[in-house]
Amino acid sequence: MHDHSLSRLNLMRAFTGFMALAAAVFLGITVFFTSQRVSALQEELVRSVVDQRGSHVSFDLTRDLNHQWSSLSNLAAILRFSDKAVFRSFLTHEVGTGEAITWAGYVNVHGDVVVGSRYQGEGQNIASEEWFQVAQRGPSIRFSTLSDGREVLVMTSPVLSSSGVKAGFVTFQFHPEWFDALMNDIANSLSVDLAIFDDRGRPVIHTFPLDDRDSAQVSVRNALAGQKSVLFETWQGLGARYAASIPYVTAEGMPMLGWRIVVLISPQEFGGETNRLLFSLAEVLGGVAVVLLLMSLGFIRFFLAPLHRLVESAHDLAEGADVLPAENHRTAELSLLSSALARLQGRLRRAEDRAQQLQQELDARPSPQVRTDQD
């Protein structure tokens, strides 16, 4: 016989609710702060990666151009020891199929083409060409607009006579499409987008659609101003991107390119790794929750359930039921309570036995005779 008050809210239910609430609060706080920290870590990681990949772009670019520059420098060094026919064959060999180099030639200081690959341009004067005027200042690698309007990448190295006087220039002119394909290969290998600006601030190569608004981005202005930076920006057609400004592109043995590079990387570049990290964290937290649940159930079974039964026994004793409280010695409190209930039950039984004995003695006595006035 149990009172309904024990079925409404008892210690086991209160403890279970408390543990569930504490676990929910713990998991919520942990997930919140961990998500914040993971987001900050991801941002820091992406910033570091875009900076490193920007440096990698510069390295890959100069590495690929250095091969062509070395060939040009070697030709400039051997020119004074070669006749025109031999040197023309060298130039023609460098042009090859024309996939990369469209024309190679030797031009004297007056702008006359002395030797050209496959005889191309020989006898012409190109003193008015932009690249020739720039070559007067020293070795150069730059984009230049030819008199016919074509945009080409031009390498120029001075040629010295046997007396050490500048005699002219050896030059290679490259297909813009070759350089564009080269930069696209570099960008794809590093999973980035990039834009290259020449020394006049013009975008000469870009692996994504670039408009005037993009050219006004802070990262572009920083690159053109010679400032290295990593910024978070929104680009037209690409959306949110981290942008690394590479203000200088140099390599040992090569002239200063004068190019500025902006390298872009998506904030979600490491989204998969972040999701896996969060999933691993969720597994750990789930494991902790299961352990806490099992510990709570064990605590309820071994400590609260016996206490609950003793409370029910005490309630039944108070109602006059003849119950035998179960002994429990798992804790000092349970042992004291079960012993006290057992002693109380013994005393109640002795009291009941004594009361029954007194009632029997009372019933065994003869009834007293009642005398009347007539007697």
N, C-alpha and C positions, 0 to 999 in steps of 0.2 A: 504494500500500500504506500504509494508515493504521492506526495503533494504535487499539484500541477505547477507550483512555483519553481520546482527544479527543472521543469521541461521548458521554461521560457528562456532564461539566461543563466547559465551555470559557468563555473570556472573554466571548464574545458572549452566551451564555445568562446568565452571571452579571450582565453589564451590563443585559440586558433585565429580569431579575428585580429588580435593584436599582432601576431606573427605575420599574417597575410598583409596587414596594413604596413608593418615595418618593412617587409620584403618589397612591397610595391613602391614605398617611398625610397628605399635604398636603390632599387633598380632604376627608378625614374631619375633620381639625382645622378647616379652613375652614368646612365645613358646620356643625360643632358651635358654634363661636364666632359664626358669622354668624346661626344660628338663635337663639342666646341674645340677640344684639344686636337682631335683628328683633323678638323677643318683647318685649324691654324697650322698644323704640321704639314698638311697637303699644300697649303699656300706657300709655306716656306720652302717646301721641296720643289714645287713647280718654279718658283723664282730662282732657286739655285740651278735647276736643270736648264731653264731657258738661258741663263747666263752662260752655263757651261757649253750648251749646244751652239750658242752664238759664237763662242770662241772656237768651237769645232768647225763651224761653217767657214770662219776666216782661215783656219788651218787647212781645211780641205781645198778651199779655193786657191790659196797660194801654192799648195803642193801641186795641184794640177797645172797651174799656170807656169810654175817654175820649170817644168819639163820643156815647155815651149821657149821660155826665156833662156834657158841654158843652150838650146840649139841656136837661138838667135845670137847669143854672145859668142858662141864658138865660131859661127860664120863671120862675125865681125872681126874676130881675132885672126882668121886665116885668109881674109880677103886679100891682103897685100902680098900674099905669097902665091896667089892663084891668078890665072888668066881669065878672061871673060867667059870663055866656053866652059871651062871647068866650074867656075863659080855659078854660072847659069844652071849647070846640071845639079849643083848642090841645092840651089833655090827651088828648082823644079821638083827635086826629090822631097823637099820639105812640104811643098804644096800637095804632092801625091795626088789623090783622087779629088782633092778640093772639098772634101767633107768638112774640114775644120778651117784650113787656111785658103782664102780665095786668091791671094796674090802675095808674092815675096819679091823684094827687089832691093837694089842698091842705088841710092840717090846721092849725087855729089852735093857740095855745100851750096851750089847755085840752084838746086832744085831740079836738075836734069836727071832723068832716069837713065842710069848707065847700063845696068843689067836688070832684067826682069825674068821671072819664071815663065818658061815657054815663050820668051821674047816679048811678053805682054808689057806694053807701056814704054818700051825702050825708045829713047829719043824725045819723049814728051817732057815738058817742064811742069812740075807740080808745086812750084814755089808758093803758089797762092793757097795751097791746101792747108787746112787748119792743123792737121797732125804734123806737117812739116814745120810749121812755125813754132809749135810747141816743142818739137825735137831740138830746136836750136838751144833750148835751155838745159838739155841733158837727156839721159835715158828716160823713157816714159812708157807706161802702159795705160791706155785710156780709150774711152769711146770718143769717136770723132765723126763728124758729118762730112762726107765727101762732096765735091763740087756737083756731083750728079744727084745729090740728095740722099744717098744711101748712108745708113748709120752702121759703122763697123767698129770692131775692137782692133786697135792698132798697137803693136809693139815696135819700139824704135830704139836702136842702140847705135851710138856714134862709132865711126871707123877712123882709126888714126893711121896716118902715113908712117913710113919708116923713120921719119924725122920727129915723130910725135905730134904732128899737127893734124887737127881734125880735117879729114878728107871728105867725109860724107856720112851717110847713115844707111844701115841695113834695117829693113822693116818687114814685118809680117802683118797682114790684114786678115782678120778672122770673120767668119760668118757669125752674125748675131745669134742665129738659130743654134749654132754649135754651143756657144756660151750659155744660151738660154737652157738648152738641154742639159748641159753640165750642171747648172745651178739647180735645175729641177731634180736631177739625180741626187745631188747633195741634200736638198730639202726633203725628198722622200725617204732617204736613208736615215735621216735624223727625226722624221715625223714633225717637221716644222714648216711654216710658211716664211718667206723672206722677200725683202725688197732691197735692191741695191740702187744707191743714188751716186751720181758722179760728182766731180769736184765743183760743178756748177749748181748742184742741188736737183738735177733732173733725175727722175726715176728711169733707169736704163734697163733693169731686169726686175721682174716681180713674178712670183709663182702663183699669184691670185689676182683677181680684178682689182685694180687700184684707181681710185678717183681723186679729185682734187681735195676732197675733205680728208681722205686718208693721208695725203701728203702734208696736211697741216697738223697731224697728230703731234703731241708733245714729244713722243719718242723719236719721231723723225727730226723735229727741231733740235733735240738734244744731240742726235747723231751728227747733224750738219754743223752744230756748234762745237763739235769735238768733245762732247760730254758722254760718258758711259753711264747707262742707267738701266733699271728694270722697272717697268710700270705696268699697271693694269688699265687697259683701255678697251673701248668698243670700236671695232672697225666695221666699215660698211661691207656687207656681204659675208663677213666672217663671224661677227658677233663679238662677245667678250674674249679678250686675249691678253696674255702676258707678253709684253714687248721688250726685247733687249736691244739697246742701242750700241752698235759697234762703230766707234768713231774713226778707227784707223785700221787699215789692212796692210800689214807689212810682212816681209819675209827676208831673211838674210840672203844677200846676193841679188835682190830684186829692187827696182826703184819703188818709191812710195806710190801706191796705186791711187791714192786720193779718193777712194771710194768710201761711202758710208753704208753700213748694212743695218737693217732692222729685222730682227728675227722674232717670229710670233709663234706662240704655242698655246694650245687650248687649256683652260683650267681643268678640264676633264681628262687631261692626258693620263693621269694616274687614278681615274675614277674606279677602274676595275680593282686596282690594288687597295684603294680605300674601302671599297665595298667588301673585299675579302677580309680586310682587317676588322671592319665592323662586324662582319659575320662571325669571325673567330671570337671577337669580344662577346657577341651575343651567345655563342656556345658556352663560353666560360661563365657568363652570368647565369645562363640557364642551368648549367651544372651546379653553381652555387645555390640557386633557388631550389633545385631538387634536393641537395644535401640539407639545406635548412628545413625543407618540408619533412624529410625523413627524420631529422633530429627532433622536429616539433612533434611528429607523430609518436616517436619513441618516448619523448618526455611525457606526452599525454598518457600513453599506455602504461608506462612504468611508475608514474608519480601522480598525475592528476586523476586518472581513472580509479585507482585504489582510494584516493582521497574522496572522490565522488561517491564511491560505494559506502565508505564509512559515514559520510554525511547522510546518505539515504538511510543507513542502519540507525544512526542517531535519531533521525526524524521518525522512523518506524517505532523505535523504542519509546519516544515521547508520546506516540499515539497508542501505546499499549500493546504493540505487536510482539509476539514471541519470536525474536530473531536472534541468531548467533553471529555477532560481528566477526568478520574474517580478520585474522591477525596479519599484520603487514609490518615488516621491520626494515624496509628499504631505506627509510630515513628516520631520524630521531623523532620528528613530529608525527609521522605515520605510526611509528611504534608506540609512542605515548598515547596517541588518540585511540588506536585499536585496543591497547591494554586498558585504557580508562573505560571504554565502552564495554569491554568484556567484564571488568569488575562491576560496572554499573548494572549490567545484565544479571550478574550473579547476585548482587544485592537485591535487585527487583524480584528475582526468583525466590530468594530466601524470605523476602518480605511477604510475597504471595503465599509461600508455604506456611509461614507463621500465621498469616491471617486466616488461611484455610483451617489450620489446626485449632485456632481459637474459636472459629465458627463451629467446628465439630464438637469441641468441648461444651460450647454454649448450647448446642442442640441436644447433647446427651444429658444435661441436667433435667430433673423432674420439674414439671410446671408447678408452681406454688398454688395451694388451695386458697380459693377466695371465699371468705366467710361472709354470710349475709346476716341481717338483723333477726331474721326468722330463726337462724341457728342459735 
